[in-house]
Amino acid sequence: MDFEGKIISREISELLWESEKTVATAESCTGGRIAESIIAVPGASKYFKGGIICYVNEVKENLLGVSHEVLEEKTAVCEEVAIAMVKGACRALNTDYAVASTGIAGPSGGTKEIPVGTIWLACGTPDNVVTCKVEEDHGRDINLAIATNRAMQMLRDILKEEQKLVAAKNQNSETDNQ
């Protein structure tokens, strides 16, 4: 893990620790790399419940509840599947947040419609999921590193945003009580 990745992992750790929230992962193409980044910080067992490596559609359907029809119609590499993976991981592992990845890291497996390097990332809660599409092919290792780093940035940003909302809500409550 690079230096920036370690800083982001530490920030995520602090944000989850302070908020007493939990997180899980549902990973296809990244194969556990996002989970590995989350647990790189000592004490992660307080907030990281686990991850589901769902490399095949059968696992996406059976463990995460991804729609068979969506997988058939749009393939596993689409925004809808990434969103369903987040929601399914939150449900299956009983967490507040989840991070998901699904895509084609390479070097093969791409098509004209979905070329190598296409990776959908999703992060959020069962009620609020944000997504990001990575589209450039830099070779398998770099594609996976980019996807992992981007997923970690997404998680950090969501946690920071929620922290701001909670702080604003608390400030409004204090103002109302005065």
BALOBA-1460 file (C-alpha; in Angstrom, 3 decimals):
// residues 178
<rec num="1" residu="m" x="0.000" y="0.000" z="0.000"/>
<rec num="2" residu="d" x="1.323" y="3.424" z="-0.932"/>
<rec num="3" residu="f" x="1.717" y="6.316" z="1.486"/>
<rec num="4" residu="e" x="-1.491" y="8.039" z="0.348"/>
<rec num="5" residu="g" x="-3.394" y="4.789" z="0.836"/>
<rec num="6" residu="k" x="-2.103" y="4.489" z="4.394"/>
<rec num="7" residu="i" x="-3.212" y="8.040" z="5.162"/>
<rec num="8" residu="i" x="-6.700" y="7.364" z="3.782"/>
<rec num="9" residu="s" x="-6.932" y="4.091" z="5.749"/>
<rec num="10" residu="r" x="-5.993" y="5.964" z="8.934"/>
<rec num="11" residu="e" x="-8.611" y="8.668" z="8.230"/>
<rec num="12" residu="i" x="-11.286" y="6.024" z="7.645"/>
<rec num="13" residu="s" x="-10.275" y="4.300" z="10.872"/>
<rec num="14" residu="e" x="-10.602" y="7.516" z="12.865"/>
<rec num="15" residu="l" x="-13.955" y="8.420" z="11.310"/>
<rec num="16" residu="l" x="-15.464" y="4.976" z="11.898"/>
<rec num="17" residu="w" x="-14.000" y="4.752" z="15.387"/>
<rec num="18" residu="e" x="-15.455" y="8.144" z="16.374"/>
<rec num="19" residu="s" x="-18.873" y="7.495" z="14.850"/>
<rec num="20" residu="e" x="-19.048" y="3.912" z="16.170"/>
<rec num="21" residu="k" x="-20.240" y="2.773" z="12.732"/>
<rec num="22" residu="t" x="-19.355" y="-0.426" z="10.903"/>
<rec num="23" residu="v" x="-18.313" y="-1.277" z="7.362"/>
<rec num="24" residu="a" x="-18.090" y="-4.325" z="5.087"/>
<rec num="25" residu="t" x="-16.901" y="-4.986" z="1.564"/>
<rec num="26" residu="a" x="-18.355" y="-6.814" z="-1.423"/>
<rec num="27" residu="e" x="-15.595" y="-7.285" z="-3.963"/>
<rec num="28" residu="s" x="-15.481" y="-8.885" z="-7.345"/>
<rec num="29" residu="c" x="-12.537" y="-7.742" z="-9.453"/>
<rec num="30" residu="t" x="-10.552" y="-6.299" z="-6.514"/>
<rec num="31" residu="g" x="-10.654" y="-9.675" z="-4.778"/>
<rec num="32" residu="g" x="-10.222" y="-8.416" z="-1.204"/>
<rec num="33" residu="r" x="-7.854" y="-5.524" z="-1.810"/>
<rec num="34" residu="i" x="-10.328" y="-2.974" z="-0.435"/>
<rec num="35" residu="a" x="-10.831" y="-5.054" z="2.710"/>
<rec num="36" residu="e" x="-7.068" y="-5.360" z="3.051"/>
<rec num="37" residu="s" x="-6.745" y="-1.572" z="2.871"/>
<rec num="38" residu="i" x="-9.411" y="-1.083" z="5.531"/>
<rec num="39" residu="i" x="-7.783" y="-3.511" z="7.965"/>
<rec num="40" residu="a" x="-4.282" y="-2.085" z="7.429"/>
<rec num="41" residu="v" x="-4.831" y="0.069" z="10.522"/>
<rec num="42" residu="p" x="-4.608" y="-1.588" z="13.950"/>
<rec num="43" residu="g" x="-7.969" y="-1.754" z="15.706"/>
<rec num="44" residu="a" x="-9.998" y="-2.333" z="12.546"/>
<rec num="45" residu="s" x="-11.903" y="-5.149" z="14.234"/>
<rec num="46" residu="k" x="-13.918" y="-2.463" z="16.046"/>
<rec num="47" residu="y" x="-15.546" y="-1.314" z="12.783"/>
<rec num="48" residu="f" x="-14.768" y="-3.813" z="9.987"/>
<rec num="49" residu="k" x="-17.131" y="-6.791" z="10.099"/>
<rec num="50" residu="g" x="-15.967" y="-8.652" z="6.998"/>
<rec num="51" residu="g" x="-16.017" y="-8.940" z="3.274"/>
<rec num="52" residu="i" x="-17.588" y="-11.067" z="0.593"/>
<rec num="53" residu="i" x="-15.442" y="-11.915" z="-2.403"/>
<rec num="54" residu="c" x="-18.020" y="-12.461" z="-5.124"/>
<rec num="55" residu="y" x="-16.023" y="-13.222" z="-8.219"/>
<rec num="56" residu="v" x="-18.878" y="-15.072" z="-9.925"/>
<rec num="57" residu="n" x="-22.493" y="-14.093" z="-10.521"/>
<rec num="58" residu="e" x="-23.797" y="-17.034" z="-8.482"/>
<rec num="59" residu="v" x="-22.254" y="-15.552" z="-5.330"/>
<rec num="60" residu="k" x="-23.499" y="-12.043" z="-6.181"/>
<rec num="61" residu="e" x="-27.017" y="-13.451" z="-6.470"/>
<rec num="62" residu="n" x="-27.028" y="-15.915" z="-3.563"/>
<rec num="63" residu="l" x="-25.108" y="-13.979" z="-0.913"/>
<rec num="64" residu="l" x="-25.746" y="-10.364" z="-1.898"/>
<rec num="65" residu="g" x="-29.192" y="-10.585" z="-3.503"/>
<rec num="66" residu="v" x="-28.144" y="-9.097" z="-6.838"/>
<rec num="67" residu="s" x="-30.935" y="-9.547" z="-9.370"/>
<rec num="68" residu="h" x="-30.439" y="-12.398" z="-11.820"/>
<rec num="69" residu="e" x="-32.297" y="-10.375" z="-14.451"/>
<rec num="70" residu="v" x="-29.963" y="-7.385" z="-14.064"/>
<rec num="71" residu="l" x="-26.924" y="-9.650" z="-14.339"/>
<rec num="72" residu="e" x="-28.358" y="-11.237" z="-17.486"/>
<rec num="73" residu="e" x="-29.463" y="-7.980" z="-19.113"/>
<rec num="74" residu="k" x="-26.627" y="-5.646" z="-18.167"/>
<rec num="75" residu="t" x="-23.796" y="-8.011" z="-17.089"/>
<rec num="76" residu="a" x="-22.055" y="-7.879" z="-13.732"/>
<rec num="77" residu="v" x="-20.118" y="-4.779" z="-14.788"/>
<rec num="78" residu="c" x="-22.731" y="-2.074" z="-14.346"/>
<rec num="79" residu="e" x="-23.776" y="0.556" z="-11.862"/>
<rec num="80" residu="e" x="-26.920" y="-1.310" z="-10.800"/>
<rec num="81" residu="v" x="-24.923" y="-4.369" z="-9.755"/>
<rec num="82" residu="a" x="-22.424" y="-2.270" z="-7.783"/>
<rec num="83" residu="i" x="-25.286" y="-0.572" z="-5.920"/>
<rec num="84" residu="a" x="-26.989" y="-3.908" z="-5.201"/>
<rec num="85" residu="m" x="-23.678" y="-5.272" z="-3.888"/>
<rec num="86" residu="v" x="-23.413" y="-2.425" z="-1.356"/>
<rec num="87" residu="k" x="-26.970" y="-2.953" z="-0.156"/>
<rec num="88" residu="g" x="-26.499" y="-6.721" z="-0.042"/>
<rec num="89" residu="a" x="-23.248" y="-6.486" z="1.929"/>
<rec num="90" residu="c" x="-24.836" y="-4.134" z="4.477"/>
<rec num="91" residu="r" x="-27.708" y="-6.596" z="4.882"/>
<rec num="92" residu="a" x="-25.651" y="-9.807" z="4.883"/>
<rec num="93" residu="l" x="-23.005" y="-8.528" z="7.288"/>
<rec num="94" residu="n" x="-25.252" y="-6.181" z="9.286"/>
<rec num="95" residu="t" x="-23.162" y="-3.045" z="8.769"/>
<rec num="96" residu="d" x="-23.846" y="0.659" z="8.482"/>
<rec num="97" residu="y" x="-21.700" y="1.024" z="5.343"/>
<rec num="98" residu="a" x="-20.324" y="-1.114" z="2.549"/>
<rec num="99" residu="v" x="-17.937" y="-0.692" z="-0.353"/>
<rec num="100" residu="a" x="-18.298" y="-2.692" z="-3.574"/>
<rec num="101" residu="s" x="-16.348" y="-3.273" z="-6.765"/>
<rec num="102" residu="t" x="-17.249" y="-5.048" z="-9.975"/>
<rec num="103" residu="g" x="-15.383" y="-4.863" z="-13.236"/>
<rec num="104" residu="i" x="-12.846" y="-6.198" z="-15.703"/>
<rec num="105" residu="a" x="-9.304" y="-5.672" z="-14.449"/>
<rec num="106" residu="g" x="-7.660" y="-7.480" z="-17.351"/>
<rec num="107" residu="p" x="-5.587" y="-8.380" z="-19.131"/>
<rec num="108" residu="s" x="-8.446" y="-10.118" z="-20.946"/>
<rec num="109" residu="g" x="-12.207" y="-10.459" z="-20.602"/>
<rec num="110" residu="g" x="-13.230" y="-7.120" z="-22.046"/>
<rec num="111" residu="t" x="-15.625" y="-6.508" z="-24.904"/>
<rec num="112" residu="k" x="-16.250" y="-3.584" z="-27.226"/>
<rec num="113" residu="e" x="-19.118" y="-2.495" z="-24.957"/>
<rec num="114" residu="i" x="-17.233" y="-3.103" z="-21.690"/>
<rec num="115" residu="p" x="-13.498" y="-2.850" z="-22.303"/>
<rec num="116" residu="v" x="-10.749" y="-4.007" z="-19.965"/>
<rec num="117" residu="g" x="-10.236" y="-1.419" z="-17.256"/>
<rec num="118" residu="t" x="-13.961" y="-0.770" z="-16.753"/>
<rec num="119" residu="i" x="-14.675" y="-1.005" z="-13.026"/>
<rec num="120" residu="w" x="-17.773" y="0.147" z="-11.185"/>
<rec num="121" residu="l" x="-17.300" y="1.152" z="-7.556"/>
<rec num="122" residu="a" x="-20.069" y="1.838" z="-5.073"/>
<rec num="123" residu="c" x="-20.060" y="2.933" z="-1.473"/>
<rec num="124" residu="g" x="-22.642" y="3.893" z="1.072"/>
<rec num="125" residu="t" x="-25.524" y="2.760" z="3.217"/>
<rec num="126" residu="p" x="-28.612" y="0.776" z="2.244"/>
<rec num="127" residu="d" x="-30.403" y="4.110" z="1.725"/>
<rec num="128" residu="n" x="-27.657" y="6.211" z="0.138"/>
<rec num="129" residu="v" x="-25.168" y="4.764" z="-2.345"/>
<rec num="130" residu="v" x="-22.711" y="6.719" z="-4.465"/>
<rec num="131" residu="t" x="-20.984" y="5.247" z="-7.491"/>
<rec num="132" residu="c" x="-17.921" y="5.831" z="-9.610"/>
<rec num="133" residu="k" x="-16.883" y="4.324" z="-12.932"/>
<rec num="134" residu="v" x="-13.199" y="3.763" z="-13.645"/>
<rec num="135" residu="e" x="-12.590" y="3.379" z="-17.370"/>
<rec num="136" residu="e" x="-8.934" y="3.446" z="-18.327"/>
<rec num="137" residu="d" x="-6.794" y="0.363" z="-18.828"/>
<rec num="138" residu="h" x="-3.315" y="0.671" z="-17.342"/>
<rec num="139" residu="g" x="-2.714" y="-3.063" z="-16.957"/>
<rec num="140" residu="r" x="-4.196" y="-5.363" z="-14.345"/>
<rec num="141" residu="d" x="-2.104" y="-4.390" z="-11.331"/>
<rec num="142" residu="i" x="-2.500" y="-0.661" z="-11.844"/>
<rec num="143" residu="n" x="-6.214" y="-1.018" z="-12.670"/>
<rec num="144" residu="l" x="-6.745" y="-2.798" z="-9.351"/>
<rec num="145" residu="a" x="-4.638" y="-0.287" z="-7.426"/>
<rec num="146" residu="i" x="-6.580" y="2.630" z="-8.931"/>
<rec num="147" residu="a" x="-9.929" y="0.986" z="-8.147"/>
<rec num="148" residu="t" x="-8.887" y="0.203" z="-4.567"/>
<rec num="149" residu="n" x="-7.611" y="3.724" z="-3.932"/>
<rec num="150" residu="r" x="-10.701" y="5.304" z="-5.488"/>
<rec num="151" residu="a" x="-12.994" y="3.069" z="-3.388"/>
<rec num="152" residu="m" x="-11.147" y="4.065" z="-0.219"/>
<rec num="153" residu="q" x="-11.419" y="7.750" z="-1.174"/>
<rec num="154" residu="m" x="-15.159" y="7.304" z="-1.703"/>
<rec num="155" residu="l" x="-15.584" y="5.704" z="1.718"/>
<rec num="156" residu="r" x="-13.560" y="8.453" z="3.396"/>
<rec num="157" residu="d" x="-15.563" y="11.160" z="1.639"/>
<rec num="158" residu="i" x="-18.913" y="9.638" z="2.624"/>
<rec num="159" residu="l" x="-17.794" y="9.325" z="6.241"/>
<rec num="160" residu="k" x="-16.561" y="12.934" z="6.296"/>
<rec num="161" residu="e" x="-19.833" y="14.152" z="4.798"/>
<rec num="162" residu="e" x="-21.854" y="12.265" z="7.396"/>
<rec num="163" residu="q" x="-19.621" y="13.652" z="10.146"/>
<rec num="164" residu="k" x="-20.386" y="17.197" z="8.906"/>
<rec num="165" residu="l" x="-24.132" y="16.469" z="8.825"/>
<rec num="166" residu="v" x="-24.073" y="15.074" z="12.367"/>
<rec num="167" residu="a" x="-22.083" y="18.067" z="13.618"/>
<rec num="168" residu="a" x="-24.517" y="20.492" z="11.961"/>
<rec num="169" residu="k" x="-27.493" y="18.609" z="13.383"/>
<rec num="170" residu="n" x="-25.963" y="18.665" z="16.867"/>
<rec num="171" residu="q" x="-25.239" y="22.378" z="16.575"/>
<rec num="172" residu="n" x="-28.841" y="23.057" z="15.504"/>
<rec num="173" residu="s" x="-30.106" y="20.993" z="18.448"/>
<rec num="174" residu="e" x="-27.935" y="22.982" z="20.852"/>
<rec num="175" residu="t" x="-29.158" y="26.255" z="19.344"/>
<rec num="176" residu="d" x="-32.786" y="25.107" z="19.639"/>
<rec num="177" residu="n" x="-32.287" y="24.146" z="23.297"/>
<rec num="178" residu="q" x="-30.903" y="27.550" z="24.292"/>
